[in-house]
Amino acid sequence: MLLNLALIAPIAVMVKGERGFAFGKVPAIALAAYTFYRLTFSIINLNKSRKQYNCLVKELRAINTVDALVAVLSTQNALIIANGDMHEGFNLMSSYTSAVIYAVIVFVTIRSMIVNRE
């Protein structure tokens, strides 16, 4: 839960557009493809962990899913940078999607804590 609270500051920086680096379109698209692969396999592994009785395996797969969701946030940031400046529409979209992804991260963390206590 402390790591989830620590994610609020980087998410706020990404939403406000306070970043000082350039990113090309080709690396941004490659990053998006890798993030899609990463997220897909982390969700598959999270579903496989339901059959496991080892709580450590379940927790590691939940952490992997949270890591993949954070990668989605950074990919969103990279794609916005690659396509130009942050306009009002991008800012609004970025804030909504970041909030939804952060809510999913908190949900995965809380669910993992509840499931592993049983």
C-alpha positions as CSV (number, residue, x, y, z in Angstrom):
1,M,0.0,0.0,0.0
2,L,2.9,2.4,0.7
3,L,4.1,1.8,-2.9
4,N,0.7,2.7,-4.2
5,L,0.8,6.0,-2.3
6,A,4.3,6.6,-3.7
7,L,2.9,6.3,-7.2
8,I,0.7,9.4,-6.8
9,A,3.6,11.9,-7.3
10,P,4.9,10.4,-10.6
11,I,1.3,10.1,-11.9
12,A,0.7,13.8,-11.0
13,V,3.9,14.8,-12.9
14,M,2.8,12.8,-16.0
15,V,-0.7,14.3,-15.9
16,K,0.5,17.9,-15.5
17,G,3.0,17.4,-18.4
18,E,6.0,18.4,-16.4
19,R,8.6,16.3,-18.2
20,G,11.8,17.4,-19.8
21,F,12.7,14.8,-22.4
22,A,12.0,14.0,-26.0
23,F,10.7,10.7,-27.3
24,G,10.5,9.7,-31.0
25,K,7.5,7.9,-32.5
26,V,9.3,4.7,-33.4
27,P,10.6,4.1,-29.8
28,A,7.2,5.1,-28.4
29,I,5.5,2.5,-30.7
30,A,8.0,-0.2,-29.7
31,L,7.5,0.7,-26.0
32,A,3.7,0.3,-26.6
33,A,4.1,-3.1,-28.2
34,Y,6.3,-4.3,-25.4
35,T,3.9,-2.9,-22.8
36,F,1.0,-4.7,-24.4
37,Y,3.0,-8.0,-24.4
38,R,3.9,-7.4,-20.7
39,L,0.4,-6.6,-19.6
40,T,-1.1,-9.5,-21.5
41,F,1.2,-12.1,-19.9
42,S,0.9,-10.6,-16.5
43,I,-2.9,-10.9,-16.6
44,I,-2.6,-14.5,-17.9
45,N,-0.1,-15.3,-15.0
46,L,-2.4,-13.6,-12.5
47,N,-5.3,-15.8,-13.6
48,K,-3.0,-18.9,-13.4
49,S,-2.1,-18.1,-9.8
50,R,-5.6,-18.8,-8.7
51,K,-4.9,-22.5,-8.9
52,Q,-1.7,-22.1,-6.8
53,Y,-1.6,-22.7,-3.1
54,N,1.6,-20.9,-2.6
55,C,0.8,-17.3,-1.4
56,L,4.3,-16.1,-2.5
57,V,3.6,-17.1,-6.1
58,K,0.3,-15.3,-5.9
59,E,1.8,-12.2,-4.5
60,L,4.7,-12.1,-7.0
61,R,2.2,-12.4,-9.9
62,A,0.1,-9.5,-8.4
63,I,3.2,-7.4,-8.2
64,N,4.0,-8.3,-11.8
65,T,0.5,-7.1,-12.8
66,V,0.9,-3.8,-10.9
67,D,4.3,-3.3,-12.6
68,A,2.7,-3.9,-16.0
69,L,0.0,-1.3,-15.2
70,V,2.6,1.2,-14.2
71,A,4.3,0.5,-17.6
72,V,1.0,1.4,-19.2
73,L,1.1,4.7,-17.5
74,S,4.6,5.4,-18.7
75,T,3.7,4.3,-22.2
76,Q,0.8,6.7,-22.3
77,N,3.2,9.4,-21.2
78,A,5.7,8.5,-23.9
79,L,3.0,8.4,-26.7
80,I,1.8,11.8,-25.7
81,I,5.3,13.2,-25.8
82,A,6.0,11.5,-29.2
83,N,2.9,13.1,-30.7
84,G,3.6,16.6,-29.6
85,D,2.7,18.9,-26.7
86,M,0.1,18.3,-24.0
87,H,-3.1,20.0,-25.2
88,E,-6.2,20.4,-23.0
89,G,-7.8,17.3,-24.6
90,F,-4.7,15.2,-23.9
91,N,-4.4,16.5,-20.4
92,L,-8.0,15.6,-19.6
93,M,-7.7,12.2,-21.2
94,S,-4.4,11.5,-19.4
95,S,-5.9,12.5,-16.0
96,Y,-8.9,10.2,-16.5
97,T,-7.0,7.2,-17.7
98,S,-4.3,7.6,-15.1
99,A,-7.0,7.7,-12.4
100,V,-8.7,4.6,-13.7
101,I,-5.4,2.7,-14.0
102,Y,-4.4,3.9,-10.5
103,A,-7.8,2.6,-9.2
104,V,-7.1,-0.8,-10.8
105,I,-3.6,-0.9,-9.2
106,V,-5.1,-0.2,-5.8
107,F,-7.8,-2.9,-6.5
108,V,-5.2,-5.5,-7.4
109,T,-3.2,-4.7,-4.3
110,I,-6.1,-4.9,-1.9
111,R,-7.4,-8.0,-3.6
112,S,-4.0,-9.6,-3.3
113,M,-3.8,-8.7,0.4
114,I,-7.3,-10.2,1.1
115,V,-6.7,-13.4,-0.9
116,N,-3.3,-14.1,0.6
117,R,-4.6,-13.7,4.2
118,E,-7.0,-16.6,3.7
